[in-house]
Amino acid sequence: MAPIGTLIGPTVNQRNYKARIVAHVLGIELNTTPDFQMGVDNKTPEYLAKYPAGKVPVFEGADGFQLTDSSAIANYVALKGPNSAQLLGETDEERAQILQHSFFAEGELAPAMAGFFYPLMGITPYIKPAVQAAEEQYFRFLDVLNTILIDKTFLVGERLTIADIIVACNLVVPFKVYLTADNRKQFRNVTRYFKTMVNQPSFKAVIGDVQLCEKRIQPPTPAKKEKKEKKPAEQPKKAEKKEKPAKVEEEEEEEAPKPKPKSKLESLPDPSMKLDDWKRFYSNHNTKPDAMEWLWENFDAEGYSFWKVVYKYNDELTRLFMTNNLIGGFFIRLERARKYAFGNLLTLGVDNDNMIWGYFIVRGNEVPEEVTDVADYESFEWTAADHTDPKTRAEIEDCFAWEGPTLPREFYDGKTFK
């Protein structure tokens, strides 16, 4: 079979992969441009005359037909196959579901990923709050996908469709450079799904082996500006007595803005107990009695406070493992608070009748901004707890140990934020 056309763009690119995987599944010949230089070839006058947006990939058919947008191209290639329904759906319902998942990948996952990936790669300016917001949004979408995939191998039906190809291709970059082992454990269903997809013969033929992320890419280090030595200004002899240069230097020093603290909590007096010391002791010793005895002996009530945390919508929780995944997602979004907080949230109860319950230690005497800014903070009830009260102290000990008579329900699992 002669090639139906040429897919123009860099071949090592998650958007480029889609149409090529479709072509491989259906046995369609498709030319590619392995020597294409991103940022060069798509900026030429000839390219922009045909494709004004300058985006890649684009498709040029053997008959002169032109098409942009990677998912549109993938769908077009699928339509040219001998059995397009294999990938595009056999019923109206399947086709609608395929569109639903494809739009989710392109309209939700991809933009959120770009929001943190492009700044980390230096493609767009790195603005920390914006990057953190994009990451939180992306993890929320992964939570959605994780729930969808609870009991699914493929997104639609029991076979590979173009929805799987589009979604999985959008996950390639995050799994390679951003989603660490802890993230992959958190989104177990998505991880299982992704591994299943990239090990399909057609995926491996196009993408090759995918090496999962070992260490997350870090923000670019801004180049240090070289300080230019100021040359002393020449002054008239009559003006020497006024000593204006010294005055200018003095004014400049006064006007120089003082560095702002990274967090309001940084301006608090230093506590006698270092939270990192507690976290290390907790991690390396038995919770009862060793770690708890250390905590009560060293706890600084002026520097820290205890908070009881209960999920507001326990009546809406269903499967236990889904509840535990919800905790994990919340902890991921609490990343900004890691320096200032420690806590345990437990999944208690049985399937279709369970709850989230636990305790946190936070810096200061109120819930800090690093916690309240998290999108799903409002889904939890935070109540100040008096650690000197024997009943409360017993609950804290049992919560941190994940066992004990004060747990309000039977224990299933839990997660520690440290």
N, C-alpha and C positions, 0 to 999 in steps of 0.2 A: 504494500500500500504506500502510495506517495505521501509525503508530509502534507498535512492540511495547512501548514503555515509556519511562521516563526514567532517564538516567544522572545521578545527583546527585553534584555535587562540582565543584571548580574545573576549568575546561576546559583551562587551561595547566598540565598535570600529566602526568608520564610514565605514571602508573597509569591516568589517565583516557583516555589515548590508545588503549589496547589495544582496548577494546570498540568505540570509534568507528572505528578502522581496520578491524576485522573487519566492522562494519556497512557500511562503504563498499565493501569488497571484494565483499561478497555482495549489495549493493543493498538493505540493510535500513534502514528509517527508525527513527531513535533520537533522542528528545528529549534536550536537555542543559540545564544550568543555568549559563549564562555569568556571571550576577551572584552566584554562590555565593561567600561569604566564608569562607575557611579560618580556623579558630580562633574563628569567631563563629557561623555557621549550624550547624556540627556540634557546638556546645556547648549548644544550646537544649534545654529540657526535652522538647519535642516530638520533636526528632531523637534524643535519647538514649533516649527511651521506645521508639522503634522499633529503634535501633541502639546498644545500650549501650556498645560499644567506642568510639564516636565517630569511627570511621575513615571515610575516603573513598577512592574513590567507593563508592556503593551504587546498587543498581538497584531501581526499582519498576516492575513490569509493568503494562500496561494492565488486566490482570485482577486486580491487587492482589498478585501474587507479589513477594516481596522477597528480595534476595540481596546479600551482601557479598563482599569480596575481588575485586580487579580481574581476576585471571586466571580465577576462577570465572565472573565476569560475562562476560568475553570468550568463554569456552567456551559459556556458555548462549546468548549472542547468535549464535554460529556455528551452534548446533544449530537455530536458528530460520530459517536460510537455506535457499534452494531446493536448494543443493548443498553440504551441510555437510561432506561428505567432502573437498571441495576444500581446506579448511583443517584439518580434524581427522584426515585420513588415510583411506586406502581399505582398508588391510589391518591386521590385528592388530599386525604388526611396525611399521608406520608410526605407528600410534596410540601404541604403547609408546615409540617413539623421541621422538615429540612430547612425551609426558609427561616423559620423561627430561630433555630440554633445558629444558622449562618449569620443572621442579623445580629444576634447576641454577640458572636465572636467579633464581628466587624464594628458594631456600634458601641459595645461596652468593653470587652476585653482589650481590644487593640488600642483604643484611645487612652485607657487607663495605664496600660503598659508603657505607651509612648511618653506618658507624663512623668515617669521616673527613669525610664531607660535612656531617653534622649539626653537629659541633663547629665546622667552618670557617664555617658559616652562623650560628653563635651559637644554634642550636636546643637543643643540649646543651652541657655544660661542655667547654671545650677542655683536654684533658689530653694533652700531647705524646706520651708513650710509647704511650698507647692509640691515638692517631691514627696514629702510625707503624706500629704493629702491624696496624691495620686496612688501611692502605695496602699493606703487604707482603702481607697475605692477599689483597687485591683483585687485586694484580698477579700473584699465583700463579694465581688463577682465570682471569685474562686469558690467562696462558700456556697454560692448559688449552684455553681456547676458541680461542686462536691455532693450536694444534696440530690441533684438530678441523677447523678451516676451511682447512687447507693446500690441499686439492683440492676444496673445496666452494663453490658459490655460495649454495645454500640448505642449511639444517641437515638437512632430511629430504627425500630425493628430489630432483627437478629442478624443483620449483615452490615458491612461497610457501606456508607453512603457519602455523598459529597459534603454533608454536614460534618462528618467525622474528619474528613480531609481538611476542611477550612478551620475547624476548631483546633485540631491537633497542630496544624502548621502555625497557628497563632500562639501556641504554647511552647514552640521550639526554643525561642530565645530566652524566655523566663526560666525554663528548666535547665538551660545550659549555663546561664550566667547569674541568675538571681535567686532562684528558689533553692535554699539550702536544705540539708538533710532534715532539719527541724521543720521547715516549711512543708517538705514532702510528707513527713509523718502527719502533720496537721491536716493536709488535704489528701488523705490516703486514697480516696476514690478517684480523684483527679490524677494522682500519680500512677495508680494501677492502670487507668484508662490510657494515659499518655504512653506508658511503656508498652501496652498492648498495641497501640496504633503504630508507634515508630518501629515495632518489630514485624509489622506486616511486610510481606515481600516487596510490594510497590513502594512503600515508604523507604525501606532500606536501599532499594535500587536508586532512589533519587537523593535521599539525604545522607545515607550511610549510617554508621554507628553514631548515636548521640551520647556524648559524655555528659553526665549529669553534674550540676554545679557542686563544687567542693568548697569554694570560697566566693562569696558574693562580690561583684565588682564594686569598687569604692568610688566616691566622688572625686573628680579631678582636683588636683592640688593647684590652687591659684599661684601663678608666678609672682615671686616677690619683686616688688618695684625697687629699683636701685635708687638710693637717696642721692640726690644731687647736692653737692656742696655749694652753699650760697657764697657768692663772692661779696666781700664787703663793699658797700656802695661808696663811691667817691663823694666826699663832702667838701663843700666850700670851707675855706679857713674860718670865715665869720660864723659858720654854723656849728663849729666844733663844740662850743660850750653847751649847746642844747642837747647833745648826746641822743639824738633821735633814733639812731640804729638800735641802741639798747632798749629804747622804749618800744620800738616795733617788735623786737624779739619777745619782749615781755608780754605785749598784747597778743602775739601769736600763741604764746604758751597758754594764756588765759582762755583763748577762744577754742583751743583744741578740745574736741569732745572727748569726754571720758568714756572708756570702754564700758558698754552695757553688760550686765550679767546675763548669762545664757538663760537663766531661770530666776524668777522671784525668790525661789528657795535658796539660791546661792547667797542672798543677802542676809539670811538668818545666821544667828550665832552658831559657831561650830558645836555640834553635839558631842557629848562624852562618849556615846556609842557610835561607831562607824557601821553603817548598814552593810557594807561589804564584808566586814568582820563577821557579822551575824550570818550572812548568806553562806560564807565559807564554813562556819562552824555547823550550821544546819545541814549543809551538804555532806559533811565529812564525819558526822556523829549520829548516833541513835537519837531520834527526836525525844523520846522519853527514856530515861529522865534527863540525859546529858544536855541536849540542845536547849530544852525548855528551861532547865536550871540556869544555863548560861544567859539566856535571854532575860529572865527575871532579875538576875544579879546585875546585868549591865544596861538594862533598858533605861533610856533617858526620856522621861515623860514630858520634859520641856521641848525636846527636839523632835519627838515623834508622837504619833497618836494611832490608836487602833480603831478600825472600822469594820462593822459587821456588814457583809455584802450578800444580798438575796435577790435573785432574779424576780422581776415584777410579774412575769407572765408564765409562771410555772404550770398553770393550767393548760397552756398551749403546747407544752413539750410532749413529744411522743417517744420515739425510740431512744434508748439510753445512749447509744454510741453517737447519735446525732446531737444529743444534749452535750456530751463531752466535747464534740467537735465545735459546738457553739462557744464553749469556754476557750478553746484553743484559738479560735478566730478573734475573740475579744482580747486575749493576751497578746496576739500579734500586733493588734492595733494600739496596744499600750506601750509600744516600744519606747516612746519618748519619756515614759515614766520609770523606766527600768532603773535609773540611777537613784530614784527617790522613793521606791516602793518595793514591798515584798508581800506576797500573799498566797493563799491556797483557796481555790474554789473547787468544791466537790460535787460530783453527780451522785445524787442519792435517790433511792426508790427503785421502781421497776418500770418496764416498758409501758408507755401510755399513762404512767402515774409517777412522775419523778420531779426532782427539783434541783436547782443550783443554789448552793449555800456555802458561805465561807467567811474568812477574816483576812484583812489586810493591815499591814503596818505602812504608814506613809510619813514622809518628812513634813514637819510642821503640825499645826493643830486643826487644819482643815483639808478637805480633799483638794489636791493641787490642780492647777490648770492643765498639767500634762495628762491628767486623768479625765477631767471634765470635758476636755476638748475632743475626746474620742467619740466617734459618731454614735455608738451604742451605749455610751455611759448612762443615758437616760433610761435604758432598759433594766437597770439595776438600782435597788434601793440601798443607799449607803447610810448607815446609822453609826454615830460615834459610840464607841464601846469603852466602858470603864474597866481597865485591866486589873484594877485592885479589887473588884468584886469577885468573890470566890467562884460564883457560878459562871461568870463571863470568862474568868481565867481558865476554868476547866474546859469550857467550849473551845477556847483558843488552842489549848494544848491538844485536845482531841482532833480539832480541825487540822492543825499542822502535822499531826501524826497519822492522819487519815484513818483513825480508829478510836473507839472509846464510847462510853455510855451516853455521852451528851449529844452525839450526832442525832439530829432530828429524824432521820430515816436510815434505812439500810444502805450501806456503802456499796457503790458500784465502781467508781473510778474518780480521778481528780487530776488537777494540773497545778503546778507550782509556778508562780511568777517570781523570778529572782534574777 
